[in-house]
Amino acid sequence: MDIAFINSKHVYGIPEHADTFALKDTGSGDPYRLYNLDVFEYELNNPMALYASIPFMISHSQHGSAGVFWHNAAETWVDVKHLPTTDVVSSITGFFSGGSRGSDPAQQVSTHWMSEAGIIDLFVMAGPQPMDVFRQYAIITGTTNLPPLFSLAYHQCRWNYNDQDDVLTVDQNFDKHDIPMDVMWLDIEHTDGKRYFTWDEHKFPDPVAMTNQLASKGRKLVTIVDPHIKRDPNYFFYKENRDLDHYIKTKDGQEFDGWCWPGSSSYLDMTNPSARKHYMETFSLDRYKGSTLDTFTWNDMNEPSVFNGPEVTMQKDCLHPGLGVEHREIHNANGMLFHASTYEGLLMRSNYQLRPFVLTRAAYAGSQRSTAIWTGDNTAEWGHLKISVPMILSLSVSGMTHVGADIGGFFGNPDGALLARWYQTAAYTPFMRTHSHLDTKRREPWLFDRHTLSVIRRAIRDRYRLLPLWYTLFWENERTGAPPMRPLWSEFPKDETTFGLEYEFMVGSRLLVAPVLDSDATTVSVYFPEGLWYDTHDNSVYQGPDTQTVPAPPEKIPVYQRGGSIVARKERVRRSSALMRDDPYTLIVALGTDGTAQGTLYIDDEHTMDYRKGKYLYILLSYSGSQLVGKVLEPSVPDSRYVTKSWLERVVIVGLNDQPSKITMVTKGGGQVSLEGSFSKGSGRTSSRLIIRKPDINIAQEFTISLH
């Protein structure tokens, strides 16, 4: 089918590819391929297929936005051609991205979609603005369920930590070096001979005690569960599923036998409801011995990866008896069926009380409802750091909002400079995890020189300070589909300069991030859209629209708070996010050109499903007319609100012209009190700043702070 995006020069989406964010013209080369594959050391700037396939595309121009979702899980190819409008005369489907055609003859993107099997099932999202398209796509495929807060914090992973003592030593070293950390990960070597749901009892003699030791500091454990099941008649999980006839078959009706980490392996048919149910039940604490409610799950190799299969995957003519179809028809959805069942199994384990966390490598449209994702087996090279930004943006605008890349690269050994810059970048992406191959050198932060350690420590600690913002954005994402990490054009839809930006991005509507992605760079060229932009490190201010070359020494990543926004932070960084739950908030009020600012803050218990029952706080923060107001928006019924112990410790207002003579605060049901503040007058590029200390009120208490 041909789909023409009239009045547009730029289209985005159809991940996953290690390529530019704005999709390139494929006329002189291969089309973009959507076919989930286990790719070893993937090539950059290439339309080749990778681990995930999401057949969603969004166009954007000054006239508006539109999207299409090609609902087909078979192998799919997409050609993209940039043509003058007059060249397209035979599109089956053509629609405007809003507005009139205009006079530019090169305002058309023509796309051609082709799938190997299945039916044509096409959804068109008419926008007219980017946030409308995100919302419309979310109505069809769902949004990311609010993740537990720990999953938005920092994760430490390696293939593999050697044994129980190794895990606990790494855990202790994070404390020793004053670096927060929330999750330790165990790869395939923790199992008994790659038999999932088991432990190597020599290396991990007491996994419950190990996990409880982590949990005593508010930390969690993630273990890997892959879809290939070792063909061992003495292995309980293989035998149970064989007896229940739960495996994928060959075209001749025999149990499919493929080669993966355990050697000879069978693969669960997740189109079979009985297979899904049995798999889910295996996450119960009485069946998954050694796990606890603080154990979560990583689904890798679920494309599925078959080492001796064509293109390292399963033959297309294999049979899924549960649905009565060949593998070719559902290949790209195979990983989603697997990780969705994992998510449900973790929910069942806690009697639907605790939020699961699952990470997947393979994904399809709708995967966002039950999993986070990472960009797969990257390499310790500057090019892979650089390509991670457009890769994450592509997945983000396509619904996969809880997304990140392996810090430092999975293959190879990064030097201190590359690793530090990678940590700085990852601190502002939704999923922050380091991971590395079995044959690489150990790369815990304290194994590098003192300067590199300091930069990494600061990057991770900055991430923890901003967890209130990330958490608020993910709650808003569940409601609206708006990606927490988003392209600049989604916030500045009329600014054509933003349409081709590959390496700048927004965190929500409030922060602009311009990471350092090139070796030896100490400056970055940053495009600032219209408005005021305040450097979060040194308080300097920039006026947009403008492009500036800004300083970026090794210890700094350029990050700017948008004028007109309010960001809530927690400045008391502790060993884990759970230990910060009741800590106080600081509000950073960055005034816009009109002297106003606004923001939101979401608070709940950070890990249970009680927020679905109204146990949360959603607070509107606004500044105008020399008054800062905090008002609880939802829920309006006091009995259903989450009760927090956190208080408002400090307010920082940047961009204020004059020092107030007096500061007062009035709370709901209370009287007026005077507050103390310190004012520093700006000069040159440095903005003025007012710090109001210790308002001493619970953050849930409605208040008005007035400057006189």
C-alpha positions as CSV (number, residue, x, y, z in Angstrom):
1,M,0.0,0.0,0.0
2,D,1.1,3.5,-0.8
3,I,0.6,6.2,1.9
4,A,1.4,9.8,1.1
5,F,1.9,12.4,3.7
6,I,0.9,15.6,1.9
7,N,2.5,18.8,3.0
8,S,5.3,17.1,5.0
9,K,9.0,16.9,4.5
10,H,9.7,14.8,7.7
11,V,8.5,11.4,8.9
12,Y,9.6,9.6,12.0
13,G,9.1,6.2,13.7
14,I,9.0,2.6,12.4
15,P,11.6,1.5,14.9
16,E,13.9,-0.2,15.5
17,H,16.8,0.9,13.3
18,A,20.2,2.3,14.1
19,D,19.6,5.2,11.9
20,T,18.6,8.9,11.8
21,F,15.5,10.1,13.7
22,A,14.0,11.7,10.6
23,L,13.6,8.8,8.2
24,K,15.8,9.0,5.1
25,D,14.8,8.6,1.5
26,T,15.3,4.9,0.6
27,G,15.0,5.4,-3.1
28,S,18.7,4.6,-3.8
29,G,19.0,1.7,-1.3
30,D,17.1,-0.8,0.8
31,P,13.8,-0.1,2.4
32,Y,13.4,0.0,6.1
33,R,12.9,-3.6,7.3
34,L,10.7,-4.6,10.3
35,Y,11.6,-8.1,11.3
36,N,12.7,-8.9,14.9
37,L,16.2,-10.3,14.8
38,D,19.1,-11.0,17.2
39,V,21.8,-8.9,15.5
40,F,25.4,-9.2,16.6
41,E,27.2,-5.8,16.6
42,Y,24.7,-4.0,14.4
43,E,25.7,-1.5,11.8
44,L,25.0,2.2,12.2
45,N,23.1,4.4,9.7
46,N,21.4,1.3,8.2
47,P,17.8,0.4,7.6
48,M,18.5,-3.2,8.6
49,A,16.1,-5.0,10.9
50,L,16.9,-5.1,14.6
51,Y,15.3,-6.5,17.8
52,A,11.9,-4.6,17.7
53,S,9.4,-3.8,15.0
54,I,6.8,-1.1,15.5
55,P,4.9,-0.3,12.3
56,F,3.9,3.2,13.4
57,M,4.9,6.4,11.5
58,I,4.3,10.0,12.3
59,S,4.7,13.0,10.0
60,H,5.2,16.5,11.1
61,S,5.3,19.9,9.4
62,Q,4.5,23.5,10.2
63,H,1.0,22.7,9.0
64,G,0.4,19.9,11.5
65,S,1.0,16.2,12.3
66,A,-0.5,12.9,11.2
67,G,0.2,9.2,11.9
68,V,-0.3,5.7,10.5
69,F,-0.3,2.4,12.3
70,W,0.2,-0.6,10.0
71,H,-1.1,-3.4,12.2
72,N,0.7,-6.4,10.9
73,A,3.2,-8.6,12.8
74,A,4.7,-10.4,9.8
75,E,7.9,-9.3,8.1
76,T,7.3,-5.8,6.7
77,W,9.2,-3.5,4.4
78,V,8.7,0.3,4.2
79,D,10.0,2.5,1.4
80,V,10.3,6.2,2.1
81,K,10.5,8.8,-0.8
82,H,10.7,12.5,-0.6
83,L,8.9,13.9,-3.6
84,P,7.4,17.1,-4.9
85,T,3.6,17.0,-4.3
86,T,2.9,17.0,-8.1
87,D,4.8,13.7,-8.5
88,V,2.3,11.7,-6.5
89,V,-0.7,10.8,-8.5
90,S,-1.6,7.3,-7.6
91,S,-1.5,6.9,-3.8
92,I,-4.1,4.6,-2.4
93,T,-4.1,6.6,0.7
94,G,-3.2,10.3,1.0
95,F,-3.9,12.8,3.7
96,F,-2.8,16.2,4.7
97,S,-0.8,17.1,7.8
98,G,-3.1,20.0,8.3
99,G,-3.5,23.4,6.6
100,S,-3.1,24.3,3.0
101,R,-0.7,22.8,0.6
102,G,1.5,26.0,0.4
103,S,3.9,26.9,-2.4
104,D,6.9,24.7,-1.7
105,P,7.0,22.0,-4.4
106,A,8.9,19.6,-2.2
107,Q,6.4,19.0,0.6
108,Q,5.5,15.4,0.3
109,V,6.7,12.1,1.7
110,S,5.5,9.1,-0.1
111,T,5.7,5.7,1.6
112,H,5.2,2.2,0.4
113,W,4.3,-0.6,2.9
114,M,4.5,-4.3,2.2
115,S,4.1,-7.3,4.6
116,E,4.7,-11.0,3.8
117,A,1.5,-12.3,5.3
118,G,-1.7,-11.2,7.1
119,I,-4.4,-8.7,6.2
120,I,-4.4,-4.9,5.6
121,D,-5.3,-3.4,8.9
122,L,-4.5,0.3,8.8
123,F,-5.2,3.0,11.4
124,V,-4.8,6.7,10.5
125,M,-4.3,9.4,13.1
126,A,-5.3,12.8,11.9
127,G,-3.7,14.9,14.6
128,P,-3.6,17.8,14.0
129,Q,-0.7,18.3,16.5
130,P,2.0,15.9,17.7
131,M,0.4,15.5,21.1
132,D,-2.9,14.6,19.4
133,V,-1.2,11.9,17.4
134,F,0.5,10.4,20.5
135,R,-2.9,10.4,22.2
136,Q,-4.7,8.8,19.3
137,Y,-2.1,6.1,18.9
138,A,-2.3,5.4,22.6
139,I,-6.0,4.9,22.3
140,I,-5.3,2.1,19.8
141,T,-2.3,0.4,21.4
142,G,-2.2,1.6,25.0
143,T,0.2,3.5,27.1
144,T,3.0,2.6,29.5
145,N,1.5,1.6,32.8
146,L,3.1,3.7,35.6
147,P,6.3,1.9,36.5
148,P,7.5,1.5,40.0
149,L,9.9,4.4,40.9
150,F,12.9,2.2,41.3
151,S,12.8,1.3,37.6
152,L,13.3,5.0,36.7
153,A,16.4,5.1,38.9
154,Y,19.9,3.6,38.2
155,H,20.4,-0.1,37.3
156,Q,23.7,-2.0,37.5
157,C,24.1,-4.9,35.2
158,R,26.7,-7.2,33.7
159,W,27.0,-10.5,31.9
160,N,27.7,-11.8,34.6
161,Y,28.2,-11.1,38.2
162,N,30.2,-14.1,39.4
163,D,28.4,-15.2,42.5
164,Q,26.4,-14.0,45.6
165,D,29.5,-12.5,47.2
166,D,30.3,-10.6,44.0
167,V,26.8,-9.1,43.9
168,L,26.9,-8.0,47.6
169,T,30.4,-6.6,47.2
170,V,29.3,-4.4,44.2
171,D,26.3,-3.3,46.3
172,Q,28.6,-2.3,49.2
173,N,30.9,-0.4,46.9
174,F,28.1,1.8,45.6
175,D,27.6,2.8,49.3
176,K,31.4,3.2,49.8
177,H,31.7,5.6,46.9
178,D,28.5,7.5,47.6
179,I,26.7,6.5,44.4
180,P,23.0,5.8,44.5
181,M,21.8,2.5,42.9
182,D,18.4,0.8,42.9
183,V,18.7,-2.5,41.0
184,M,21.3,-5.2,40.6
185,W,20.9,-7.5,37.6
186,L,21.8,-11.2,37.0
187,D,22.3,-12.6,33.5
188,I,22.2,-16.2,32.3
189,E,25.1,-17.5,34.4
190,H,23.2,-17.3,37.6
191,T,21.1,-20.2,36.6
192,D,21.7,-24.0,36.9
193,G,23.0,-24.6,33.4
194,K,20.8,-22.0,31.6
195,R,17.6,-23.5,33.1
196,Y,15.5,-20.5,33.8
197,F,13.6,-20.3,37.1
198,T,16.6,-22.0,38.8
199,W,19.8,-21.0,40.5
200,D,23.4,-22.3,40.4
201,E,23.5,-23.4,44.1
202,H,27.3,-23.3,44.2
203,K,27.5,-19.6,43.2
204,F,24.2,-18.5,44.8
205,P,23.6,-20.7,47.8
206,D,21.0,-18.3,49.4
207,P,19.5,-16.0,46.8
208,V,16.7,-15.0,49.2
209,A,19.2,-13.8,51.8
210,M,21.1,-11.9,49.0
211,T,17.9,-10.3,47.7
212,N,16.8,-9.4,51.3
213,Q,20.2,-7.8,51.9
214,L,19.7,-5.6,48.8
215,A,16.1,-4.9,49.9
216,S,17.3,-3.7,53.3
217,K,18.7,-0.6,51.4
218,G,15.6,-0.2,49.2
219,R,17.2,-2.0,46.3
220,K,15.9,-4.7,44.0
221,L,17.1,-7.7,42.0
222,V,16.4,-8.5,38.3
223,T,17.0,-12.0,37.0
224,I,16.8,-13.1,33.4
225,V,14.2,-15.5,31.9
226,D,14.6,-16.2,28.2
227,P,12.1,-18.0,25.9
228,H,14.3,-21.0,25.0
229,I,13.8,-23.9,27.3
230,K,16.6,-26.4,27.8
231,R,15.5,-29.8,26.4
232,D,16.3,-31.8,29.6
233,P,13.7,-34.4,30.8
234,N,14.9,-33.8,34.3
235,Y,14.3,-30.1,34.2
236,F,10.9,-29.4,35.8
237,F,9.9,-26.5,33.5
238,Y,10.8,-28.3,30.3
239,K,9.1,-31.5,31.4
240,E,5.9,-29.8,32.5
241,N,5.5,-27.9,29.3
242,R,6.3,-30.9,27.2
243,D,3.7,-33.0,29.0
244,L,1.1,-30.1,28.5
245,D,2.0,-29.8,24.8
246,H,3.0,-26.1,25.1
247,Y,5.8,-25.9,22.5
248,I,6.0,-24.5,19.0
249,K,6.1,-27.2,16.3
250,T,7.9,-27.7,13.1
251,K,6.0,-27.7,9.8
252,D,5.7,-31.5,10.3
253,G,4.1,-31.2,13.7
254,Q,7.2,-32.2,15.7
255,E,8.4,-30.2,18.7
256,F,10.7,-27.5,17.4
257,D,14.3,-28.0,18.4
258,G,16.5,-24.9,18.2
259,W,20.0,-24.0,19.5
260,C,20.5,-21.2,22.0
261,W,22.3,-20.6,25.3
262,P,21.4,-23.9,26.9
263,G,22.1,-25.9,23.7
264,S,19.2,-27.9,22.4
265,S,16.0,-25.9,23.3
266,S,12.3,-25.9,22.8
267,Y,10.2,-22.7,22.6
268,L,7.0,-21.9,24.3
269,D,4.0,-21.2,22.1
270,M,2.6,-18.1,23.8
271,T,-0.4,-18.0,21.5
272,N,-1.6,-20.9,23.6
273,P,-3.6,-19.7,26.6
274,S,-2.7,-22.7,28.6
275,A,1.1,-22.1,28.0
276,R,0.7,-18.5,29.0
277,K,-1.2,-19.4,32.2
278,H,1.4,-22.1,33.2
279,Y,4.3,-19.7,32.5
280,M,2.6,-16.9,34.6
281,E,2.1,-19.3,37.5
282,T,5.8,-20.2,37.5
283,F,6.6,-16.7,38.8
284,S,4.8,-17.5,42.1
285,L,7.2,-17.6,45.1
286,D,6.5,-21.3,45.7
287,R,7.4,-22.3,42.2
288,Y,10.3,-19.9,41.4
289,K,12.4,-20.9,44.4
290,G,14.9,-18.3,45.5
291,S,12.8,-15.4,44.3
292,T,11.1,-12.8,46.5
293,L,8.7,-9.9,45.9
294,D,11.8,-7.8,45.3
295,T,12.8,-10.0,42.3
296,F,11.9,-8.7,38.9
297,T,12.4,-10.0,35.3
298,W,14.4,-9.5,32.2
299,N,13.2,-11.1,28.9
300,D,16.1,-11.3,26.5
301,M,16.5,-13.3,23.2
302,N,12.7,-13.2,22.6
303,E,12.8,-12.3,18.9
304,P,13.1,-15.4,19.2
305,S,16.8,-16.0,18.9
306,V,17.8,-19.4,17.4
307,F,21.5,-19.7,16.8
308,N,21.2,-22.3,14.1
309,G,18.1,-20.8,12.4
310,P,17.9,-18.6,9.3
311,E,19.1,-15.1,10.3
312,V,19.5,-16.4,13.8
313,T,15.8,-16.8,14.3
314,M,13.0,-19.4,13.8
315,Q,11.9,-20.8,10.5
316,K,8.8,-19.0,9.2
317,D,7.0,-22.3,8.6
318,C,7.0,-23.3,12.2
319,L,3.6,-23.8,13.7
320,H,1.9,-22.1,16.6
321,P,-0.8,-24.6,17.5
322,G,-2.4,-22.2,20.0
323,L,-3.5,-19.9,17.2
324,G,-3.3,-22.3,14.3
325,V,-0.9,-20.1,12.3
326,E,2.6,-20.2,10.9
327,H,5.3,-18.4,12.7
328,R,5.7,-16.0,9.8
329,E,2.3,-14.4,10.6
330,I,3.1,-13.4,14.2
331,H,6.9,-13.3,14.3
332,N,7.2,-9.6,15.3
333,A,4.6,-10.1,18.1
334,N,6.4,-13.2,19.6
335,G,8.4,-11.2,22.0
336,M,5.4,-9.1,23.1
337,L,3.4,-12.3,23.9
338,F,6.2,-13.4,26.0
339,H,6.9,-10.2,28.0
340,A,3.2,-9.5,28.4
341,S,2.8,-12.9,30.1
342,T,5.8,-12.1,32.3
343,Y,4.2,-8.8,33.4
344,E,1.0,-10.7,34.2
345,G,2.9,-13.4,36.1
346,L,4.5,-10.8,38.3
347,L,1.1,-9.1,38.9
348,M,-0.4,-12.5,39.9
349,R,2.6,-13.2,42.2
350,S,1.6,-10.3,44.4
351,N,-2.2,-10.8,44.0
352,Y,-2.3,-7.8,41.8
353,Q,-1.0,-5.5,44.6
354,L,2.5,-4.6,43.4
355,R,3.6,-3.0,40.1
356,P,5.8,-5.3,38.0
357,F,8.9,-4.3,36.2
358,V,9.9,-6.2,33.0
359,L,12.6,-5.4,30.4
360,T,12.4,-6.8,26.9
361,R,14.6,-6.8,23.8
362,A,12.0,-7.7,21.3
363,A,8.8,-5.6,20.9
364,Y,5.8,-4.8,18.8
365,A,3.1,-2.1,18.9
366,G,1.4,-2.3,22.3
367,S,4.5,-3.7,24.1
368,Q,4.6,-0.5,26.0
369,R,1.7,-1.7,28.2
370,S,3.9,-4.3,29.9
371,T,7.6,-3.6,29.5
372,A,10.6,-1.3,29.3
373,I,13.0,-1.8,26.3
374,W,16.6,-1.2,25.5
375,T,18.3,-0.8,22.2
376,G,20.1,-4.1,22.3
377,D,23.8,-5.1,21.9
378,N,25.6,-1.9,21.1
379,T,29.3,-1.3,21.1
380,A,31.7,0.9,23.2
381,E,32.2,3.4,20.4
382,W,31.4,7.1,20.1
383,G,29.2,6.4,17.1
384,H,27.0,4.0,19.2
385,L,26.6,6.6,21.9
386,K,25.6,9.2,19.3
387,I,23.1,6.9,17.5
388,S,21.5,6.0,20.8
389,V,19.7,9.4,20.9
390,P,17.8,9.1,17.6
391,M,17.2,5.4,18.4
392,I,15.6,6.2,21.7
393,L,13.6,9.1,20.2
394,S,12.2,6.8,17.5
395,L,11.1,4.3,20.1
396,S,9.7,7.0,22.3
397,V,7.4,8.6,19.7
398,S,6.3,5.1,18.7
399,G,4.9,4.4,22.2
400,M,7.9,2.6,23.7
401,T,8.4,5.4,26.3
402,H,10.4,3.4,29.0
403,V,13.5,3.1,26.9
404,G,17.3,3.4,27.1
405,A,20.6,2.1,25.8
406,D,23.3,0.1,27.5
407,I,25.7,2.6,29.1
408,G,29.2,2.2,27.8
409,G,28.3,-0.2,25.1
410,F,27.6,-4.0,25.5
411,F,30.6,-5.0,23.4
412,G,34.1,-3.6,23.9
413,N,35.8,-1.6,26.6
414,P,35.1,2.1,26.8
415,D,37.7,4.5,28.1
416,G,36.9,6.9,30.9
417,A,36.0,9.8,28.6
418,L,33.4,7.8,26.6
419,L,32.0,6.1,29.7
420,A,31.5,9.4,31.5
421,R,29.8,11.1,28.5
422,W,27.5,8.0,28.2
423,Y,26.5,8.2,31.8
424,Q,25.8,12.0,31.4
425,T,23.5,11.2,28.4
426,A,21.8,8.3,30.0
427,A,20.9,10.3,33.1
428,Y,18.4,12.1,30.9
429,T,16.9,9.1,29.1
430,P,13.9,7.2,30.5
431,F,15.8,3.9,31.3
432,M,19.3,4.2,32.8
433,R,21.2,0.9,32.9
434,T,24.9,-0.1,32.4
435,H,25.5,-3.5,30.9
436,S,28.4,-5.3,29.3
437,H,29.5,-8.5,27.7
438,L,31.1,-11.5,29.5
439,D,34.4,-10.9,27.8
440,T,34.7,-7.2,28.6
441,K,36.7,-5.7,31.4
442,R,34.8,-4.9,34.6
443,R,33.6,-1.3,34.5
444,E,32.0,-0.4,37.8
445,P,32.6,3.4,38.3
446,W,35.2,3.1,41.0
447,L,37.5,1.1,38.7
448,F,38.2,4.2,36.7
449,D,40.3,7.2,37.6
450,R,39.2,9.8,40.2
451,H,37.9,12.3,37.6
452,T,35.9,9.7,35.7
453,L,34.4,8.4,39.0
454,S,33.5,12.0,40.0
455,V,31.7,12.7,36.7
456,I,29.8,9.4,36.8
457,R,28.8,9.9,40.4
458,R,27.5,13.4,39.6
459,A,25.5,12.1,36.6
460,I,23.8,9.4,38.6
461,R,23.1,11.7,41.5
462,D,21.6,14.3,39.1
463,R,19.3,11.5,37.9
464,Y,18.1,10.9,41.4
465,R,17.5,14.6,42.0
466,L,15.1,14.6,39.0
467,L,13.2,11.5,39.8
468,P,10.1,13.5,40.9
469,L,10.0,15.0,37.4
470,W,10.5,11.6,35.7
471,Y,7.8,10.0,37.8
472,T,5.3,12.8,37.1
473,L,6.0,12.5,33.4
474,F,5.4,8.8,33.4
475,W,2.1,9.2,35.2
476,E,1.1,11.8,32.7
477,N,2.2,9.5,29.9
478,E,-0.1,6.7,31.2
479,R,-3.0,9.2,30.9
480,T,-2.2,10.9,27.6
481,G,0.4,9.0,25.7
482,A,2.8,12.0,25.7
483,P,6.4,10.5,25.8
484,P,8.5,11.6,28.7
485,M,11.6,11.9,26.4
486,R,10.4,13.7,23.3
487,P,11.6,15.6,20.2
488,L,11.7,19.4,20.3
489,W,9.2,19.6,17.5
490,S,6.5,18.1,19.7
491,E,6.8,21.2,22.0
492,F,7.6,23.7,19.2
493,P,5.5,22.4,16.3
494,K,5.8,25.6,14.2
495,D,9.6,25.9,14.6
496,E,10.9,24.2,11.4
497,T,14.5,24.3,12.7
498,T,13.6,21.6,15.3
499,F,12.2,19.2,12.6
500,G,15.7,17.9,11.6
501,L,17.4,17.9,15.0
502,E,18.9,14.5,15.8
503,Y,20.8,15.0,19.0
504,E,18.8,17.4,21.2
505,F,15.7,16.4,23.0
506,M,13.3,17.4,25.7
507,V,12.5,15.8,29.0
508,G,8.8,16.5,29.2
509,S,8.1,20.1,28.3
510,R,10.5,21.5,30.9
511,L,14.2,20.5,30.1
512,L,16.2,20.7,27.0
513,V,19.2,18.3,26.8
514,A,22.1,18.7,24.4
515,P,24.5,15.8,25.3
516,V,28.1,15.7,24.3
517,L,28.3,12.8,21.8
518,D,31.7,13.4,20.1
519,S,35.2,12.5,21.3
520,D,37.2,15.3,22.8
521,A,34.4,17.9,22.4
522,T,34.3,20.6,25.0
523,T,31.6,22.7,23.4
524,V,28.2,21.9,21.9
525,S,26.2,23.8,19.3
526,V,22.7,24.1,20.9
527,Y,19.6,25.4,19.2
528,F,17.3,27.2,21.6
529,P,13.7,27.5,20.5
530,E,11.7,30.6,21.3
531,G,11.7,31.7,24.9
532,L,14.1,31.8,27.8
533,W,16.4,28.8,28.7
534,Y,18.2,28.6,32.0
535,D,21.3,26.5,32.4
536,T,20.6,24.0,35.3
537,H,24.3,24.0,36.3
538,D,25.4,27.6,36.4
539,N,22.2,29.7,36.1
540,S,23.2,31.3,32.8
541,V,20.3,32.2,30.5
542,Y,19.8,32.1,26.8
543,Q,17.1,33.7,24.6
544,G,15.7,31.8,21.7
545,P,15.2,31.3,18.9
546,D,18.9,31.2,18.5
547,T,21.9,28.8,18.0
548,Q,24.7,29.1,20.5
549,T,28.0,27.3,21.0
550,V,28.0,26.5,24.7
551,P,30.7,25.3,27.0
552,A,30.7,21.6,27.8
553,P,33.8,20.7,29.8
554,P,34.2,17.0,30.7
555,E,32.2,17.3,33.9
556,K,29.2,19.0,32.3
557,I,26.3,18.1,30.1
558,P,24.3,21.1,28.7
559,V,20.8,20.9,30.2
560,Y,18.4,23.9,30.2
561,Q,15.2,24.5,32.1
562,R,12.6,26.1,29.9
563,G,11.4,29.6,31.0
564,G,7.8,29.4,32.1
565,S,8.3,26.0,33.8
566,I,8.5,24.7,37.4
567,V,10.5,21.5,38.2
568,A,10.2,19.7,41.5
569,R,13.5,18.1,42.7
570,K,14.7,16.1,45.7
571,E,18.2,17.4,46.6
572,R,18.9,14.9,49.4
573,V,20.3,12.0,47.4
574,R,20.4,8.7,49.3
575,R,21.5,5.1,48.6
576,S,18.3,4.3,46.7
577,S,15.1,6.0,45.6
578,A,13.1,4.1,48.2
579,L,15.1,5.8,51.0
580,M,14.2,9.2,49.5
581,R,10.4,8.6,49.6
582,D,9.7,11.0,52.5
583,D,12.4,13.5,51.7
584,P,11.6,17.1,51.1
585,Y,11.1,18.8,47.7
586,T,12.8,21.8,46.2
587,L,10.9,23.8,43.5
588,I,12.8,25.4,40.7
589,V,10.7,28.2,39.2
590,A,12.1,29.4,35.9
591,L,10.2,32.5,34.8
592,G,9.3,33.0,31.2
593,T,9.4,36.2,29.2
594,D,6.0,37.1,30.6
595,G,7.1,36.5,34.2
596,T,5.0,33.4,34.7
597,A,5.7,29.7,35.2
598,Q,3.8,26.4,35.6
599,G,4.5,22.8,36.5
600,T,3.0,19.7,37.9
601,L,4.0,17.1,40.6
602,Y,2.7,13.6,41.0
603,I,3.2,11.7,44.2
604,D,2.1,8.2,45.4
605,D,3.6,5.2,47.3
606,E,5.9,4.5,44.3
607,H,5.3,0.8,44.0
608,T,1.8,-0.5,44.6
609,M,-1.4,-0.5,42.4
610,D,-3.2,1.7,45.0
611,Y,-2.8,4.7,42.6
612,R,-5.5,3.1,40.5
613,K,-7.8,3.5,43.5
614,G,-7.1,7.2,43.8
615,K,-4.2,6.9,46.4
616,Y,-2.2,9.7,44.8
617,L,-1.6,13.4,44.7
618,Y,-1.5,15.5,41.6
619,I,-0.4,19.0,42.3
620,L,-0.5,22.1,40.1
621,L,2.3,24.6,40.7
622,S,1.9,28.1,39.1
623,Y,3.6,31.4,39.4
624,S,2.1,34.7,38.1
625,G,1.6,38.2,39.5
626,S,4.4,37.7,42.0
627,Q,2.6,34.7,43.6
628,L,3.5,31.0,43.7
629,V,0.5,28.8,44.2
630,G,0.4,25.1,45.0
631,K,-3.0,23.4,44.5
632,V,-4.0,19.8,44.7
633,L,-5.8,18.9,41.5
634,E,-6.6,15.2,41.9
635,P,-8.0,13.4,43.6
636,S,-10.5,15.9,45.0
637,V,-11.9,13.5,47.6
638,P,-9.5,13.9,50.6
639,D,-10.1,10.3,51.9
640,S,-8.7,8.8,48.7
641,R,-5.6,10.9,48.6
642,Y,-2.1,9.5,49.2
643,V,-0.8,10.8,52.5
644,T,2.8,12.0,52.1
645,K,5.3,13.0,54.8
646,S,7.4,15.0,52.3
647,W,7.5,18.7,52.9
648,L,8.5,21.8,50.9
649,E,12.1,22.6,51.8
650,R,13.1,25.3,49.4
651,V,11.8,27.4,46.5
652,V,14.3,28.8,43.9
653,I,13.0,31.5,41.5
654,V,15.3,32.3,38.5
655,G,14.7,35.2,36.2
656,L,13.3,37.5,38.8
657,N,14.0,41.2,38.0
658,D,14.0,42.8,41.4
659,Q,14.6,41.7,45.0
660,P,11.3,41.6,47.0
661,S,11.1,43.6,50.2
662,K,9.0,41.0,51.9
663,I,7.9,37.4,51.4
664,T,4.8,35.9,52.9
665,M,3.0,32.6,52.7
666,V,-0.7,31.7,53.3
667,T,-1.8,28.1,53.6
668,K,-5.3,26.7,53.2
669,G,-6.9,26.9,56.7
670,G,-3.9,28.7,58.1
671,G,-2.8,32.3,58.7
672,Q,-0.1,34.4,57.0
673,V,3.6,33.8,57.9
674,S,6.7,35.6,56.8
675,L,9.5,33.8,55.0
676,E,13.2,34.5,54.6
677,G,14.9,34.7,51.2
678,S,18.3,35.5,49.7
679,F,18.5,37.3,46.4
680,S,21.4,37.4,44.0
681,K,21.3,39.9,41.2
682,G,22.2,38.7,37.7
683,S,24.6,40.3,35.3
684,G,25.5,39.5,31.8
685,R,24.3,36.1,30.9
686,T,23.8,35.0,34.5
687,S,20.2,35.3,35.7
688,S,19.0,36.7,39.0
689,R,18.0,34.2,41.6
690,L,15.8,34.2,44.7
691,I,16.1,31.4,47.2
692,I,13.2,31.0,49.7
693,R,14.2,28.5,52.5
694,K,12.1,26.3,54.7
695,P,8.5,27.2,54.0
696,D,8.0,24.3,56.4
697,I,4.7,22.9,55.0
698,N,3.7,19.5,53.8
699,I,3.9,19.4,50.0
700,A,0.3,18.3,49.8
701,Q,-0.8,21.4,51.7
702,E,-2.2,24.1,49.4
703,F,-0.3,27.4,49.7
704,T,0.3,30.8,48.2
705,I,3.7,32.4,48.5
706,S,3.6,36.1,47.7
707,L,6.6,38.4,46.8
708,H,6.1,42.0,47.9
